Amino acid sequence: MSNVLTIPKKLARMGDLVLVPRADYKDAMRVKARLLAEETDTDQAVRVFEKERKAKQLKKTRSFAAILGK
């Protein structure tokens, strides 16, 4: 019985507890951080689009190369 885990009553009352290996936890946190960063980037892009659309500054083009000026 050397592998005994005691969960304090204070934590157990807060809801379901899940035990996962540290490697899986770290992987999940990495994915979470990446998704939050992507969401932030998307939100920023939408804000810029809305601002430019309202100011009628959107560029119309038929190709990505035209945007780059090639």
N, C-alpha and C positions, 0 to 999 in steps of 0.2 A: 504494500500500500504506500509506496513512496511517491506515486503520481497522484496526489490528492489536490484537488482544486477547490478552494473555498470562495464562494461568491458572497460578498457582503449584502445584507438585507436591503440596504439603501439602493444598491444597483439593481437588485432583482425586482424591486417594486417599480422600476422605471419602464419596464416593458420586456420584450423578448431579448434574450442575450444569445449571441452567436459566437462560437469559437471557430476561428479559421487559422490556418498556418500563416506565419508572418509573411512569407513570400506572396501568398495570394492576396493578403491585405495590402501589401505594398503595390502590387500590380493594379488592384482596384483603385487605389489612391492616385496612381499615375494616370489611369484612364479618366478618372474624375477630373483631375487637373487639366488634362488635354481637352476634354469636352467643355469645361468651363471657359478655357481660353478661346476655343472655337466659337462658343456662344457670344463671348464678349466681342470678338472680331466681327461676327455677323451683325450684332447689334450696332456696332460702330458704322459698318458699311451701310446699313439701313438708314441710320441718321444722316450720313453724308448724302445718300441718294435723295432722301426726302428734302433736305436743305437745297440741294442743287435743282431738284425738280420744281420746288416752289419759286426759286430764283430764275427759273427757265435757263439754266446753264448746262443742261444735259447735252452731251455731244451725241449726234446720230452718225452712225457709220455702218458700213456693210461688212467690215472685217476687223479683226484684232490688229492686224498690221497697220491699218489706217490710223488707229488710235495711237500707236507707237510712232507714227510719222515716217514709216518706211515705204 
